[in-house]
Amino acid sequence: MLYIDHEGLLTSCDYSNNSRYYAVTQDIKNEAIIYDARTDNKFDTIQLDSTPTCLEFSPNSQRIAIGTLQGEVMIWDVKARKFTLKFHEHSNAVSSICFDKDERMLVSGSWDKSIRMMDVSTGNYRRKGTLREQFAIAHHGSVASVRIYSRGQHMVSGGYDKRVMLWNLDHEMAQIPLQGHQDWVNTVEGNIEGTRVISGCKDGTIRYWNIEDIDKIPLVQNNKKDAGVRTELCIECARPFPVSTTNENLFTGKCVFCRIAERKQAERRMTYNPKVIRTKVDTKSGDAARRRTSFKPGMYGQDNQDNDVEIIPEEADELPARRRTSFRPSFQ
């Protein structure tokens, strides 16, 4: 077991997905320290202007998001060793931050009772829309934890108002508050299938929520109607899925999972590349009497050799040697 001494209070820690780094934040020196997991030596030290409260590695392990006591959210590039984005949208301490799996979004929860969503690619916070308005009053107390789950389509948040709130990011709407805790909700998490949520409370209790049939709850159905969302059955798998009335022209009758599976199947079919083409030619008429085509499956990029094209006369034995032609086209 390895012991590493730090001065003051360690406010957060995280491990990178590629298992190469781990990082901690400490309050006295206002630092975030990155360690090399293979040698346990310091890899980098990030000096901050205020006390860091939380941090998280990005899914590709190349960036770290850091929240501070002053309401700042910053993104540090691990390889370049510099900040690439800085924002100050919260009026109080940032309590929790989370990347989505594609690193398109970064959400942050704060003691100012709000949630903010940032587009990592453009570096802008979402400043308008239904979700922005709902995030501004996400909880009646400080937000303690926010997590994106279910392939980035949903988010769960917990706060000091004793509630666990479910959000649909695709349709920009609050789904339903889950109530039952008797004290502050300190931490929350959801599974990748989007069917379960777990929450931990200050009173020492843990609640495991089954949200598989959440779309059947009348309150959720009413919220969907207010947000312009209806539920349809997938024509492929017969499962219910939400459809936005603002995107009727994009509706195909299939849920997102069936569409993804269909697209992947089409991509696999496109990976077969014709390699050899053989053609029989009628030597008397000069026309192609019959054609035989054979294909060899090959992945694009694995074999860059030119296709072989061979002309075989119908009566090859009766032709002079110079008429029996085999050529190989060259493509520059």
Residue frames relative to the residue before (quaternion, step in Angstrom):
aa qw qx qy qz dx dy dz
M 1.0000 0.0000 0.0000 0.0000 0.00 0.00 0.00
L 0.2782 -0.7744 0.5536 0.1283 3.56 -0.97 0.94
Y 0.1323 -0.7777 0.6112 0.0638 3.57 -0.93 0.94
I 0.0443 -0.7810 0.6229 -0.0021 3.56 -0.85 1.01
D 0.2742 -0.7856 0.5373 0.1376 3.58 -0.59 1.15
H 0.0278 -0.7718 0.6353 0.0028 3.55 -1.08 0.86
E 0.4604 -0.6641 0.5129 0.2898 3.52 -1.17 0.56
G 0.8228 0.2315 -0.1721 0.4896 3.56 -0.99 0.83
L 0.7196 -0.4443 0.3493 0.4034 3.51 -1.37 -0.39
L 0.2948 -0.7130 0.6069 0.1907 3.57 -0.98 0.88
T 0.2431 -0.8337 0.4858 0.0989 3.57 -0.45 1.21
S 0.8043 -0.0577 0.0450 0.5897 3.63 1.14 -0.46
C 0.0414 -0.7757 0.6282 0.0436 3.54 -1.33 0.28
D 0.0110 0.7911 -0.6114 0.0142 3.57 -1.21 0.47
Y 0.2975 -0.7325 0.5928 0.1535 3.54 -1.30 0.56
S 0.4542 -0.6974 0.4794 0.2784 3.60 -0.91 0.88
N 0.5913 -0.6101 0.4051 0.3377 3.56 -1.14 0.63
N 0.6884 0.4573 -0.2932 0.4807 3.60 1.11 -0.53
S 0.4546 -0.7345 0.4041 0.3010 3.59 1.36 0.19
R 0.4963 0.6662 -0.4306 0.3527 3.61 1.16 0.42
Y 0.8076 0.1823 -0.0710 0.5564 3.59 1.09 -0.63
Y 0.0172 -0.7238 0.6810 0.1100 3.48 -1.42 0.22
A 0.1630 -0.8083 0.5645 0.0387 3.56 -1.08 0.69
V 0.1033 -0.7673 0.6311 0.0486 3.55 -1.24 0.63
T 0.2271 -0.7383 0.6138 0.1631 3.55 -1.29 0.39
Q 0.0897 -0.7941 0.5999 0.0378 3.58 -1.05 0.78
D 0.5126 -0.7256 0.3909 0.2407 3.51 -1.02 0.89
I 0.6527 0.5572 -0.3502 0.3754 3.64 0.85 -0.84
K 0.7805 0.3173 -0.1687 0.5115 3.59 0.82 -0.96
N 0.3583 -0.7475 0.4856 0.2776 3.61 1.27 -0.04
E 0.4505 0.6907 -0.4310 0.3663 3.54 0.87 1.03
A 0.1640 -0.6937 0.6825 0.1618 3.47 -1.41 0.39
I 0.1376 -0.8145 0.5629 0.0274 3.57 -0.70 1.11
I 0.1804 -0.7713 0.6049 0.0816 3.56 -0.88 1.03
Y 0.1525 -0.7898 0.5912 0.0589 3.57 -0.88 1.01
D 0.4343 -0.6388 0.5674 0.2854 3.52 -1.27 0.59
A 0.3784 -0.7719 0.4647 0.2122 3.58 -0.46 1.20
R 0.6338 0.5472 -0.3398 0.4282 3.61 1.16 -0.45
T 0.7930 0.2600 -0.1313 0.5351 3.59 1.07 -0.71
D 0.3383 -0.7559 0.4766 0.2950 3.59 1.32 -0.38
N 0.4764 0.6336 -0.4615 0.3983 3.58 1.18 0.53
K 0.6031 -0.5526 0.4276 0.3849 3.54 -1.25 0.44
F 0.2404 -0.7703 0.5763 0.1293 3.54 -0.87 0.99
D 0.7871 -0.1307 0.1190 0.5909 3.59 1.00 -0.80
T 0.1881 -0.7531 0.6186 0.1219 3.55 -1.26 0.53
I 0.1833 -0.7930 0.5765 0.0720 3.58 -0.71 1.10
Q 0.2132 -0.7880 0.5687 0.1011 3.56 -0.58 1.17
L 0.1395 -0.8086 0.5708 0.0281 3.57 -0.80 1.08
D 0.5300 -0.6431 0.4605 0.3058 3.55 -1.27 0.45
S 0.7869 0.1403 -0.0866 0.5946 3.59 1.22 -0.39
T 0.7090 -0.4813 0.3088 0.4127 3.56 -1.28 0.24
P 0.3379 -0.7327 0.5457 0.2263 3.64 -0.75 0.94
T 0.2191 -0.8034 0.5462 0.0899 3.55 -0.97 0.88
C 0.8030 -0.0177 0.0360 0.5947 3.61 1.10 -0.57
L 0.0068 0.7814 -0.6238 -0.0162 3.57 -1.25 0.42
E 0.0124 -0.7873 0.6164 0.0051 3.55 -1.27 0.46
F 0.4214 -0.6727 0.5504 0.2587 3.56 -1.06 0.82
S 0.4893 -0.6256 0.5172 0.3189 3.54 -1.19 0.59
P 0.6736 -0.5129 0.3320 0.4159 3.64 -1.15 0.41
N 0.7245 0.4026 -0.2602 0.4953 3.63 1.04 -0.64
S 0.4731 -0.7304 0.3895 0.3017 3.58 1.35 0.23
Q 0.5532 0.6339 -0.3891 0.3752 3.61 1.20 0.24
R 0.7725 0.2442 -0.1506 0.5665 3.59 1.25 -0.22
I 0.1884 -0.7496 0.6222 0.1242 3.53 -1.30 0.44
A 0.2230 -0.7446 0.6151 0.1320 3.56 -0.95 0.93
I 0.0750 -0.8009 0.5939 -0.0111 3.56 -0.89 1.00
G 0.1510 -0.7659 0.6196 0.0816 3.56 -1.03 0.89
T 0.2202 -0.8047 0.5434 0.0928 3.58 -1.07 0.71
L 0.6801 -0.4977 0.3736 0.3876 3.52 -1.37 0.25
Q 0.6824 0.4871 -0.2754 0.4703 3.58 1.17 -0.54
G 0.6105 -0.5911 0.3457 0.3981 3.61 1.21 0.15
E 0.4887 0.6626 -0.4368 0.3623 3.59 1.22 0.32
V 0.1252 -0.7396 0.6546 0.0938 3.54 -1.28 0.57
M 0.0063 0.8144 -0.5767 0.0637 3.59 -0.71 1.11
I 0.2136 -0.7536 0.6071 0.1337 3.55 -1.21 0.59
W 0.1794 -0.7964 0.5762 0.0391 3.55 -0.75 1.18
D 0.3120 -0.7310 0.5787 0.1827 3.57 -0.92 0.95
V 0.4052 -0.7564 0.4593 0.2296 3.59 -0.50 1.21
K 0.7142 0.4461 -0.2658 0.4693 3.61 0.89 -0.88
A 0.7149 0.4334 -0.2578 0.4843 3.59 0.90 -0.89
R 0.2609 -0.8026 0.4925 0.2128 3.58 1.28 -0.43
K 0.6406 0.4551 -0.3657 0.4988 3.54 0.77 1.07
F 0.5459 -0.5893 0.4756 0.3585 3.56 -1.30 0.34
T 0.2185 -0.7809 0.5742 0.1131 3.55 -0.98 0.87
L 0.7919 0.0820 -0.0443 0.6035 3.59 1.18 -0.53
K 0.0042 0.7747 -0.6322 0.0164 3.55 -1.12 0.79
F 0.0215 0.7980 -0.5999 0.0525 3.56 -0.94 0.95
H 0.1024 -0.7698 0.6273 0.0582 3.51 -1.23 0.60
E 0.1371 0.8308 -0.5165 0.1556 3.55 0.39 1.31
H 0.6761 0.4758 -0.2927 0.4805 3.60 1.16 -0.47
S 0.3740 -0.7299 0.5325 0.2093 3.55 -1.17 0.66
N 0.7477 0.2351 -0.1779 0.5950 3.57 1.30 0.08
A 0.7765 -0.3748 0.2339 0.4493 3.57 -1.32 0.01
V 0.3911 -0.6737 0.5760 0.2480 3.55 -1.16 0.72
S 0.2194 -0.8245 0.5146 0.0850 3.58 -0.58 1.16
S 0.8162 0.0213 0.0356 0.5762 3.61 1.09 -0.63
I 0.0365 -0.7801 0.6244 0.0168 3.58 -1.14 0.69
C 0.0026 0.8096 -0.5856 0.0396 3.57 -1.15 0.60
F 0.3072 -0.7105 0.6064 0.1820 3.57 -1.04 0.89
D 0.3877 -0.6290 0.5901 0.3253 3.54 -1.26 0.33
K 0.6978 -0.5208 0.2912 0.3963 3.59 -1.22 0.44
D 0.7062 0.4376 -0.2586 0.4928 3.62 1.15 -0.55
E 0.3945 -0.7410 0.4459 0.3106 3.59 1.35 -0.06
R 0.3732 0.7064 -0.5121 0.3155 3.57 1.05 0.68
M 0.8036 0.1935 -0.0674 0.5588 3.55 1.06 -0.78
L 0.0960 -0.7367 0.6648 0.0777 3.49 -1.33 0.51
V 0.1118 -0.7948 0.5943 0.0507 3.58 -0.73 1.04
S 0.0991 -0.7856 0.6097 0.0358 3.54 -1.16 0.68
G 0.1891 -0.7628 0.6100 0.1018 3.56 -1.08 0.82
S 0.1386 -0.8276 0.5436 0.0163 3.55 -1.01 0.77
W 0.6013 -0.5447 0.4501 0.3730 3.52 -1.36 0.28
D 0.5852 0.5698 -0.3872 0.4276 3.61 1.21 -0.13
K 0.5573 -0.6577 0.3351 0.3803 3.60 1.38 0.40
S 0.6497 0.5262 -0.3131 0.4506 3.61 1.22 0.12
I 0.2624 -0.7013 0.6359 0.1871 3.50 -1.45 0.25
R 0.1245 -0.7832 0.6052 0.0695 3.56 -1.02 0.78
M 0.1742 -0.7711 0.6051 0.0946 3.56 -1.12 0.74
M 0.1216 -0.8081 0.5757 0.0255 3.55 -0.80 1.05
D 0.3516 -0.6855 0.5969 0.2240 3.55 -1.09 0.79
V 0.3406 -0.7865 0.4794 0.1888 3.58 -0.31 1.27
S 0.6496 0.5433 -0.3278 0.4189 3.59 1.02 -0.72
T 0.7638 0.3307 -0.1838 0.5229 3.58 1.01 -0.80
G 0.3964 -0.7403 0.4616 0.2858 3.56 1.20 -0.45
N 0.5847 0.5744 -0.3714 0.4362 3.60 1.18 0.46
Y 0.4090 -0.6661 0.5611 0.2724 3.52 -1.14 0.69
R 0.5184 -0.6049 0.4968 0.3444 3.54 -1.20 0.58
R 0.1062 -0.8522 0.5123 0.0047 3.56 -0.42 1.24
K 0.7824 0.1827 -0.1408 0.5784 3.59 1.21 0.02
G 0.5497 0.5926 -0.4584 0.3696 3.54 -1.28 0.31
T 0.6940 -0.4995 0.3334 0.3970 3.53 -1.31 0.38
L 0.6701 0.5148 -0.3064 0.4383 3.56 0.89 -0.91
R 0.6098 0.5498 -0.3478 0.4527 3.59 1.03 -0.73
E 0.6707 0.4960 -0.2961 0.4652 3.58 0.93 -0.88
Q 0.6803 0.4747 -0.2938 0.4750 3.58 1.01 -0.79
F 0.6176 0.5484 -0.3418 0.4483 3.59 1.07 -0.68
A 0.6069 0.5854 -0.3530 0.4055 3.59 1.09 -0.68
I 0.7689 0.1862 -0.1110 0.6015 3.57 1.18 -0.56
A 0.0647 0.8617 -0.5007 0.0497 3.56 0.98 0.89
H 0.8000 0.0449 0.0151 0.5981 3.58 0.95 -0.90
H 0.5133 -0.6326 0.4867 0.3154 3.54 -1.31 0.38
G 0.7360 0.2446 -0.1909 0.6017 3.55 1.34 0.04
S 0.7514 -0.3708 0.2699 0.4744 3.57 -1.28 -0.09
V 0.4020 -0.6865 0.5540 0.2454 3.55 -1.11 0.77
A 0.2202 -0.8154 0.5269 0.0953 3.59 -0.67 1.11
S 0.8250 0.0137 0.0498 0.5627 3.60 0.99 -0.76
V 0.0125 -0.7693 0.6387 0.0041 3.57 -1.11 0.79
R 0.0362 0.7937 -0.6054 0.0469 3.58 -0.97 0.89
I 0.2778 -0.7217 0.6111 0.1688 3.57 -1.08 0.86
Y 0.0350 0.8048 -0.5889 0.0661 3.57 -0.85 0.96
S 0.7519 0.4015 -0.2853 0.4383 3.58 -1.34 -0.17
R 0.7063 -0.4881 0.2551 0.4448 3.58 0.73 1.19
G 0.6936 -0.5048 0.2735 0.4351 3.58 1.11 0.65
Q 0.5420 0.6465 -0.3951 0.3635 3.60 1.23 0.06
H 0.7948 0.2216 -0.0925 0.5574 3.57 1.14 -0.62
M 0.1447 -0.7661 0.6200 0.0877 3.53 -1.30 0.42
V 0.1499 -0.7599 0.6255 0.0937 3.55 -1.19 0.62
S 0.0552 -0.7910 0.6092 0.0113 3.56 -1.06 0.79
G 0.1337 -0.7752 0.6132 0.0725 3.55 -1.19 0.64
G 0.0470 -0.8375 0.5441 -0.0176 3.55 -1.04 0.74
Y 0.6885 -0.4878 0.3596 0.3984 3.51 -1.38 -0.02
D 0.5619 0.5732 -0.3996 0.4428 3.60 1.26 0.11
K 0.5296 -0.6762 0.3631 0.3611 3.59 1.35 0.36
R 0.6021 0.5759 -0.3522 0.4263 3.60 1.22 0.26
V 0.2317 -0.6930 0.6605 0.1725 3.50 -1.38 0.49
M 0.1338 -0.8209 0.5543 0.0317 3.58 -0.58 1.18
L 0.2198 -0.7635 0.5970 0.1108 3.55 -0.99 0.96
W 0.1103 -0.8005 0.5889 0.0127 3.57 -0.98 0.95
N 0.2328 -0.7240 0.6294 0.1599 3.57 -1.17 0.70
L 0.2748 -0.8061 0.5060 0.1364 3.57 -0.32 1.27
D 0.6089 0.5722 -0.3587 0.4161 3.59 1.07 -0.68
H 0.7922 0.2853 -0.1333 0.5227 3.56 0.95 -0.91
E 0.4098 -0.7625 0.4349 0.2481 3.56 1.34 0.33
M 0.5607 0.5790 -0.4030 0.4336 3.55 0.68 1.09
A 0.4341 -0.6299 0.5715 0.2970 3.53 -1.30 0.51
Q 0.3527 -0.7676 0.4955 0.2019 3.57 -0.73 1.03
I 0.7450 -0.3044 0.2631 0.5321 3.56 0.51 -1.17
P 0.3635 -0.6878 0.5663 0.2720 3.63 -1.13 0.56
L 0.2550 -0.7447 0.5977 0.1520 3.57 -1.01 0.85
Q 0.0709 -0.8265 0.5582 -0.0178 3.55 -0.55 1.20
G 0.3545 0.7194 -0.5407 0.2536 3.54 -1.12 0.74
H 0.5993 0.5461 -0.3644 0.4581 3.58 1.17 -0.48
Q 0.3499 -0.7566 0.5250 0.1717 3.53 -1.14 0.75
D 0.7645 0.2185 -0.1490 0.5879 3.59 1.28 0.08
W 0.7819 -0.3252 0.2267 0.4811 3.58 -1.30 -0.15
V 0.3013 -0.7041 0.6114 0.1994 3.57 -1.09 0.76
N 0.2031 -0.8421 0.4946 0.0702 3.57 -0.39 1.26
T 0.8212 0.0391 0.0205 0.5689 3.59 1.03 -0.68
V 0.0511 -0.7898 0.6113 -0.0041 3.58 -1.12 0.76
E 0.0493 0.7749 -0.6298 0.0200 3.57 -1.29 0.41
G 0.1669 -0.7772 0.5989 0.0968 3.58 -1.21 0.59
N 0.4878 -0.6646 0.4740 0.3092 3.59 -1.17 0.50
I 0.6660 -0.5462 0.3434 0.3744 3.55 -1.27 0.45
E 0.6415 0.5277 -0.3315 0.4474 3.61 1.14 -0.51
G 0.4169 -0.7291 0.4523 0.3000 3.57 1.24 -0.34
T 0.5585 0.6310 -0.3749 0.3865 3.59 1.19 0.44
R 0.7814 0.2341 -0.1261 0.5646 3.60 1.22 -0.35
V 0.0643 -0.7569 0.6493 0.0374 3.54 -1.22 0.67
I 0.1383 -0.7770 0.6103 0.0683 3.56 -1.03 0.83
S 0.0455 -0.8003 0.5979 -0.0054 3.58 -1.03 0.79
G 0.2046 -0.7721 0.5933 0.0995 3.54 -1.12 0.80
C 0.2174 -0.8135 0.5364 0.0577 3.55 -0.92 0.99
K 0.6369 -0.5461 0.3967 0.3725 3.55 -1.26 0.48
D 0.6529 0.5340 -0.3191 0.4321 3.60 1.11 -0.61
G 0.6071 -0.6010 0.3377 0.3952 3.58 1.29 0.15
T 0.5961 0.5714 -0.3646 0.4303 3.60 1.25 0.10
I 0.2034 -0.7340 0.6346 0.1311 3.54 -1.32 0.51
R 0.1247 -0.7823 0.6067 0.0661 3.57 -0.95 0.86
Y 0.1913 -0.7650 0.6118 0.0620 3.52 -1.01 1.00
W 0.1418 -0.8431 0.5184 0.0197 3.55 -0.26 1.34
N 0.2430 -0.7386 0.6131 0.1396 3.55 -0.97 0.95
I 0.0073 0.8302 -0.5542 0.0597 3.59 -0.36 1.25
E 0.2632 0.8088 -0.4932 0.1826 3.58 1.23 0.44
D 0.7775 0.2791 -0.1429 0.5452 3.61 1.03 -0.82
I 0.1984 0.8318 -0.5003 0.1355 3.55 1.12 0.64
D 0.6286 0.5647 -0.3411 0.4119 3.60 1.09 -0.65
K 0.6321 0.5377 -0.3355 0.4458 3.59 1.23 -0.25
I 0.5221 0.6326 -0.4142 0.3944 3.58 1.27 -0.19
P 0.5350 -0.6662 0.4101 0.3189 3.64 -0.77 0.99
L 0.6416 0.5265 -0.3389 0.4429 3.61 0.95 -0.80
V 0.6528 0.4973 -0.3145 0.4771 3.59 0.99 -0.82
Q 0.6384 0.5257 -0.3236 0.4597 3.59 0.99 -0.78
N 0.6559 0.4980 -0.3103 0.4748 3.59 1.01 -0.80
N 0.6400 0.5154 -0.3276 0.4663 3.58 1.01 -0.76
K 0.6293 0.5299 -0.3314 0.4619 3.57 1.07 -0.71
K 0.6447 0.5179 -0.3238 0.4597 3.56 0.96 -0.84
D 0.6546 0.5086 -0.3113 0.4646 3.57 0.97 -0.87
A 0.7170 0.4223 -0.2445 0.4977 3.59 1.11 -0.68
G 0.5146 -0.6615 0.4103 0.3595 3.60 1.27 0.04
V 0.5309 0.6029 -0.4114 0.4305 3.58 1.05 0.79
R 0.0730 -0.7837 0.6156 0.0386 3.57 -1.00 0.84
T 0.4237 -0.6951 0.5229 0.2529 3.57 -1.30 0.30
E 0.0603 -0.7851 0.6165 -0.0002 3.56 -0.94 0.99
L 0.4230 -0.6639 0.5479 0.2831 3.56 -1.31 0.37
C 0.4652 -0.6817 0.4921 0.2768 3.57 -0.88 0.98
I 0.4263 -0.7176 0.4927 0.2462 3.59 -0.85 0.95
E 0.6589 0.5073 -0.3048 0.4644 3.58 1.25 -0.29
C 0.8275 0.1704 -0.0607 0.5315 3.60 0.72 -1.09
A 0.4122 -0.7516 0.4300 0.2832 3.61 1.35 -0.04
R 0.4865 0.6406 -0.4546 0.3825 3.58 1.16 0.48
P 0.4986 -0.6530 0.4687 0.3246 3.61 -1.07 0.64
F 0.0584 0.7838 -0.6171 0.0385 3.58 -1.09 0.68
P 0.5151 -0.6702 0.4426 0.2994 3.61 -1.09 0.67
V 0.1060 -0.7703 0.6274 0.0404 3.55 -1.15 0.74
S 0.3384 -0.7377 0.5512 0.1936 3.56 -0.86 0.99
T 0.4400 -0.7077 0.4895 0.2567 3.58 -0.87 0.95
T 0.6065 0.5588 -0.3589 0.4372 3.59 1.21 -0.27
N 0.7363 0.3491 -0.2107 0.5400 3.59 1.30 -0.25
E 0.1088 0.8379 -0.5253 0.1007 3.58 0.96 0.87
N 0.6469 0.5397 -0.3279 0.4275 3.59 1.03 -0.70
L 0.6798 0.4681 -0.2856 0.4870 3.59 1.24 -0.33
F 0.5027 0.6744 -0.4179 0.3433 3.60 1.27 -0.14
T 0.0998 -0.8194 0.5643 0.0156 3.59 -0.72 1.10
G 0.5575 -0.6127 0.3927 0.3994 3.59 1.23 -0.16
K 0.6928 0.4281 -0.2683 0.5146 3.58 1.30 -0.13
C 0.5026 -0.6440 0.4871 0.3089 3.55 -1.14 0.70
V 0.6923 -0.4978 0.3233 0.4104 3.56 -1.26 0.33
F 0.6498 0.5229 -0.3330 0.4398 3.62 1.01 -0.70
C 0.6572 0.4843 -0.3151 0.4840 3.59 1.02 -0.73
R 0.6358 0.5201 -0.3386 0.4590 3.60 1.04 -0.67
I 0.6332 0.5179 -0.3266 0.4736 3.57 1.05 -0.76
A 0.6567 0.5062 -0.3097 0.4654 3.60 0.95 -0.87
E 0.6425 0.5211 -0.3150 0.4652 3.57 1.05 -0.78
R 0.6598 0.5066 -0.3049 0.4638 3.57 0.97 -0.84
K 0.6511 0.5068 -0.3182 0.4669 3.59 0.99 -0.80
Q 0.6399 0.5196 -0.3298 0.4602 3.58 1.03 -0.75
A 0.6433 0.5101 -0.3173 0.4746 3.57 1.05 -0.77
E 0.6387 0.5208 -0.3270 0.4625 3.59 1.04 -0.73
R 0.6358 0.5200 -0.3327 0.4633 3.58 1.05 -0.71
R 0.6421 0.5156 -0.3289 0.4623 3.58 1.01 -0.72
M 0.6618 0.5178 -0.3027 0.4498 3.57 1.08 -0.71
T 0.5914 0.5983 -0.3701 0.3941 3.60 1.19 -0.28
Y 0.5747 0.5660 -0.3992 0.4359 3.63 1.21 -0.11
N 0.1136 -0.8274 0.5498 -0.0107 3.55 -0.60 1.24
P 0.4108 -0.7062 0.5045 0.2791 3.67 -0.70 0.97
K 0.1769 -0.8223 0.5376 0.0596 3.56 -0.78 1.08
V 0.8161 0.1051 -0.0295 0.5675 3.62 0.87 -0.89
I 0.0600 -0.7844 0.6173 0.0020 3.57 -0.84 1.01
R 0.0572 -0.7982 0.5997 0.0001 3.58 -0.70 1.08
T 0.0655 -0.8046 0.5901 -0.0073 3.58 -0.91 0.97
K 0.2613 -0.7438 0.5964 0.1513 3.60 -0.93 0.96
V 0.1489 -0.8050 0.5723 0.0467 3.56 -0.83 0.99
D 0.3886 -0.6834 0.5682 0.2431 3.58 -1.02 0.87
T 0.3454 -0.7881 0.4732 0.1892 3.59 -0.44 1.21
K 0.6397 0.5349 -0.3386 0.4359 3.60 1.14 -0.47
S 0.7769 0.3198 -0.1799 0.5117 3.58 0.81 -0.97
G 0.4168 -0.7139 0.4663 0.3149 3.56 1.17 -0.51
D 0.6018 0.5511 -0.3624 0.4504 3.56 1.29 -0.10
A 0.5573 -0.5797 0.4690 0.3653 3.50 -1.24 0.39
A 0.2942 -0.7805 0.5275 0.1610 3.57 -0.48 1.20
R 0.7767 -0.1279 0.0900 0.6101 3.56 0.92 -0.81
R 0.2662 -0.7722 0.5619 0.1306 3.54 -1.09 0.64
R 0.0742 -0.7616 0.6422 0.0459 3.52 -1.04 0.82
T 0.0371 -0.8113 0.5831 -0.0205 3.54 -0.67 1.07
S 0.0430 -0.7875 0.6148 0.0053 3.54 -0.84 0.95
F 0.1756 -0.7891 0.5849 0.0668 3.53 -1.07 0.84
K 0.1897 -0.7441 0.6280 0.1263 3.49 -1.16 0.71
P 0.3927 -0.7261 0.4984 0.2649 3.63 -0.63 1.03
G 0.1494 0.7821 -0.5944 0.1125 3.51 -0.97 0.87
M 0.4549 -0.6869 0.4923 0.2809 3.55 -0.96 0.82
Y 0.5239 -0.6151 0.4818 0.3392 3.53 -1.08 0.76
G 0.7879 0.3125 -0.2408 0.4728 3.50 -0.99 0.84
Q 0.6433 0.5266 -0.3396 0.4399 3.59 1.19 -0.35
D 0.7947 0.1044 -0.0381 0.5967 3.58 1.08 -0.69
N 0.1093 -0.8414 0.5288 0.0205 3.55 -0.26 1.24
Q 0.3659 0.7375 -0.5015 0.2658 3.62 1.18 0.33
D 0.5596 -0.6116 0.4444 0.3395 3.54 -1.16 0.63
N 0.5598 -0.5898 0.4574 0.3600 3.54 -1.20 0.52
D 0.3642 -0.7050 0.5677 0.2192 3.57 -1.11 0.76
V 0.0287 -0.7804 0.6245 -0.0091 3.59 -0.83 1.02
E 0.0022 -0.8190 0.5713 -0.0525 3.56 -0.58 1.13
I 0.2320 -0.7556 0.5996 0.1253 3.58 -0.83 1.02
I 0.0674 -0.7968 0.6005 -0.0005 3.58 -0.70 1.13
P 0.3415 -0.7545 0.5147 0.2217 3.65 -0.40 1.09
E 0.5990 -0.5760 0.4243 0.3596 3.57 -1.23 0.58
E 0.7837 0.1579 -0.0821 0.5951 3.59 0.99 -0.83
A 0.0819 -0.8614 0.5005 0.0285 3.54 0.56 1.18
D 0.6548 0.5385 -0.3309 0.4144 3.59 1.02 -0.74
E 0.6819 0.5003 -0.2908 0.4474 3.60 1.13 -0.58
L 0.6324 0.5483 -0.3273 0.4386 3.56 1.24 -0.24
P 0.5701 -0.5596 0.4603 0.3872 3.57 -1.19 0.50
A 0.6617 -0.5245 0.3573 0.3991 3.53 -1.22 0.45
R 0.6601 0.5343 -0.3178 0.4217 3.56 1.03 -0.78
R 0.6411 0.5319 -0.3346 0.4407 3.59 1.23 -0.40
R 0.6093 0.5131 -0.3693 0.4787 3.54 1.22 -0.34
T 0.0058 -0.8511 0.5179 -0.0862 3.49 -0.07 1.37
S 0.0086 0.7531 -0.6578 0.0095 3.50 -1.00 0.87
F 0.0449 0.8163 -0.5728 0.0599 3.54 -0.65 1.03
R 0.2577 -0.7448 0.6030 0.1231 3.49 -1.31 0.48
P 0.3021 -0.7783 0.5158 0.1924 3.60 -0.30 1.15
S 0.2151 -0.7580 0.6034 0.1229 3.52 -1.12 0.71
F 0.1477 -0.7874 0.5963 0.0520 3.51 -0.80 1.07
Q 0.2627 -0.7815 0.5488 0.1380 3.52 -0.67 1.12
